[in-house]
Each structure stands twice: as structure tokens, then as C-alpha cells.
């Protein structure tokens, strides 16, 4: 699975009391070219890795399927 961006489930945003900001409308396209969702909000929050690396990526807020509330960019 490849993702071009970081994503977070809205339930994670609410449960962690994160503040979203409105962004220009984005379309989530699947590999087959179909549009799966629309994104209207983003949020940033720090991630502190065990190796000592700290980053603050921007996450696009969208409903995620499965057990993971956050998807980090991977390509």
C-alpha cells in the first residue's frame, strides 16, 4: 500500500482533543482512479519516535478503515 500523505481518523482527532483547520477540498483517489473520499480538514501534531526523532507532520482528516487510527506517508 502506498499513500501520498498522512491521514488520521476523525475519532482520533476528537478523542485527543486536536484542533483541525479547514483546507481546500481534496479528493482521495484509489490506485484504480476512482474517488473514494473528500477531505476538508487537516491537523498537525507531534510524533516522538523511540530513536529520539521528533516530527510534526500534517495529517488529512478522513475516515480510516481497520484498526489503525493514523497512517503515515509511505511510498
C-alpha positions in Angstrom: 0.0 0.0 0.0 1.3 3.4 -0.9 -0.1 6.7 0.5 0.9 10.2 -0.6 0.2 11.9 2.6 -0.5 11.3 6.3 -4.1 10.6 7.3 -5.9 10.5 10.7 -9.3 9.2 11.6 -11.8 11.8 12.9 -12.4 9.7 16.0 -8.7 10.0 16.9 -8.9 13.8 16.5 -11.9 14.1 18.8 -10.6 11.7 21.5 -7.3 13.5 21.6 -8.9 17.0 21.5 -6.9 18.1 18.5 -7.8 21.3 16.7 -8.4 20.9 12.9 -8.2 23.6 10.3 -10.2 23.9 7.1 -8.3 23.3 3.9 -9.2 23.5 0.2 -11.2 20.5 -0.9 -9.0 17.4 -1.7 -10.1 14.2 -3.4 -8.9 10.8 -2.2 -8.2 8.7 -5.3 -7.6 5.0 -5.2 -5.0 3.3 -7.4 -7.7 2.4 -9.9 -8.5 6.1 -10.3 -11.9 6.1 -8.5 -12.5 8.8 -5.9 -13.1 7.3 -2.5 -13.5 10.3 -0.2 -13.3 14.1 0.1 -11.1 15.8 2.6 -11.9 19.3 4.0 -9.8 19.4 7.2 -6.2 18.9 8.4 -4.4 18.8 11.7 -0.8 18.7 12.8 0.5 17.1 16.0 4.0 15.9 17.1 5.2 12.4 16.9 8.2 11.4 19.1 9.9 8.3 17.9 11.8 6.0 20.3 15.0 6.7 18.4 14.7 10.4 19.5 13.5 11.8 16.2 10.6 14.3 16.6 8.4 15.4 13.7 5.2 17.4 13.3 3.6 16.2 10.1 0.3 17.5 8.6 -2.5 14.9 8.7 -5.5 14.9 6.4 -8.7 14.0 8.4 -10.7 11.2 6.8 -12.5 8.1 7.9 -10.0 5.2 8.0 -10.9 1.5 7.8 -9.3 -1.1 10.0 -7.6 -0.9 13.4 -5.2 1.9 12.8 -6.3 5.5 13.6 -3.2 7.1 11.9 -1.5 6.5 8.5 2.0 7.9 8.0 3.1 8.8 4.5 4.6 5.8 2.7 5.8 5.5 -0.9 
